[in-house]
Amino acid sequence: MTGDGAAAIIKDMETNDKKPDNGKKRGLPLPLALFLTFLKIGLFTFGGGYAMISVIESNCVEKRGWITHDDMMNITVIAESTPGPIAINCATFVGFKQAGLLGASAATLGVVLPSFIIIFLISLFLDSLLEIKAVASAFRGIRLAVGLLIVSAAVNMIRKAKKKPLYIAILSASAAVMLTVELLSLRFSTIALMLIAAAVGLAAYLIGRRRKEAGK
């Protein structure tokens, strides 16, 4: 075999490895693939929805290609703005986008089931578990890891967001307001902050559209 032929085969193998695995490669029905994927996410992720964002993005965007990075950004914003845990909202959206109502039900059940079972079992033995020093130390370590997962998800979203002046201004202003509220122990609703940011974004969109129409 020539060097060029070997190089072509290696390149083809690398390309195939990068193709997203949407569950069909292993002969799994899509609803079952959604259920198993989100079951794994729910089973091995601690810290709630924010800690799950980076794991959901890794599995649903990079590995399987079910959604794009832009979809993930939009899902996160919508899931945060609607009632219910953010991880469940994300799972429901991804499942519905891929396989309709059945996919949404499968993905939601997958992400909820591990937490329900684990919390139920822990609630039966929580007091006795916390008396064990090794378990208490493990929980302290998990808290630190959860914080790092949340920071990692936030950094990834900021890096992949569109670098427009308006977006940067809204992000900077929101971060400054929330930091000031926390440091000074002020009372300011996060809902009010979200509504203000939404109003600013909508106003900027309408102004931009009018300028485009006027320029035609």
N, C-alpha and C positions, 0 to 999 in steps of 0.2 A: 504494500500500500504506500502511495506517495505521501509526502509531507502535506501537500495541499488537501488530499483526500481525508487524511486524519484530522486536519484542522477543521474541515467542513463538518465532519461527524461530531467533533467535540463542540463546535459552535451550535449545531442542531440540538445536541443534548442539553446544553445550557439554556437554549431558548425554550425547550419543552419543560425544563425545571421551573422556569419563571412563569409559565402559564398558570392562571388561577385554577385552583381545584374547587369546582362548584358542587362536588358531591357525586356527580355522574360518573366520574372515573372509576369509582368503586362500586358502581351499580346501585347506589342508594337513591331512593325516591327523594325529591327535593324537600318535602316536609320533614322526612326523617333526618336528612342531613342538617336542616335548620335546627331541629330538636336536639340532636347530638352536639352540634357546635355550641349552642347556647347552654346546654347542660354542662359542658366542659367549662365554659366561661363562668357560669354560676357556681360551679363546684370548687374551682381553684382560684377564685378572685375574692379577696377580702376587702372590706372598706366601703361597700356600697357602690352606687352608680358612678360617681366621679372616678373612683379607682378602676372601674370596669371600662371606661371610655377607651383608653389606650389598648386594652385587650380586645374589645369589640372591633376597633379599627384594624388591628393586626390580623384578626381572623376573617372579617367580612370584606375588608378592602384589599389588603395586600396578599393574603393567601388564597381567597376564594373569588375575589372580584365580584361579589354580589352588589356592591355599591361603590361609588367613587369617593375620593377625598372630599369633594364639594358636597356630595350627598351626606357624608358623615358630619360635616360642619353644620349643614342645615338641620339634620336630625337632632344634633345636640342642642341647637338653639330651640327648636320646636319642643323637644322633650323637656327641656328646662322650663319652658314657658307654659306647659300644660300640666294639669294635675297628675299626681302619681310619681313613683320613683323613676329617675331618668333612665336607668338600665332597662327597666321593663318597657318604657316607651320606645327606646331604641330598638329593642328586640321585636316589639310589635310592628314597628315601621318596616324594618328590614324583612321580616317574615311576610308581611302583606305585599311589599314591593316585589318579592320573588315568587310567591305562591298564593296570593290572595288571602282569603279568610282562613283557610286551612293552614297556610304557612305562618300567618300571624299567631294563630292559636298554638301551633307547635313550638315556635320560637319563644313565645311568652311562657308556656308551660315549662320549657327547658330551662329558662333562666330563673324561674321562680322556685321550681321543685327542690333543688339542693338547699337553698336558703331556708325554705319551710321545714324540711326534714332536720337540718342541722340545728336550727334555732329551737325546734320542738325538743330535740334530744338534750341540748344544752340546758334548756329551761328546767328539765327534770333534775339535773345534777349540778347546776351552776354554783351554788354555795359551796358544795364539797370540792368542786374542781378548783375554785379560786383559792382554797386553802392550801393547795399544792404549790410550792414555790416555783417549781419548774414550769407549771402551766401559767402562773401569774407572770413570770418573766417572759414566756413565749408571747403572751398577749401584749406586753409592752413593746417587744420587738416588732410585732405585727402592726402596731399603731404607727411606728416609724416608717415601716415599708409602705403602708397605706398613704401616708403623707407624700412620700416620694413618687408613688404612682400618680397621685393627683397632680403634683407639680409637673411630672413628665407629660401627662395628657394636656395640661394647659400650654406647656412650651411647644408641643407638637402642633396644637391648633393655631397658636400665634405664628409659628413658622410657615404654616401652609395657608394662612389667611391672605387675602389680597392686600397688598401694601398700598392702599389708597389713603390720601391725607385724612379724609373724613373718618374712615375706619380706625386709623391710628388715633385720631383725636377722641373718638367715642371710647375706645379702649382705655386710653390714658386717663380721661376724665372719670370713667367708671371706677377704675382701679384707685385713683386718688380719693374719690368720694368714699368708697368702702373702707380704705385704709384709715382715713380721717375718722369715720364713724366708729371703727373698732378701737382706735387709739384713744379717742376722747369719750368713748362710751355714750355716743349720741344715739338718739332714736330716729332712724330713717329707714323706711320700708324698702326692701329690695324690689318689691313689686313696682313702687313709684319710680325707682331708678330704671327698671326695665321699660316702663311706659315712656319715660322721658327719652331714653335712647331710641326706642321705636319711633317716637314722634319726630325726633331729629333726623333719623334715617329716611322716614317717609317724606318729610319736607324736602330733604336734599334730592330725593328721587324725583319728586314732582317738579322742583325747580329745574333740574337737569333736563327732564323731558320737555318742559316748556321752552327751554333754550334751544333744544334740538328742533322743535317744531317751528320756532321763530326763525331759525337759520335756514330752513328749507325754502 
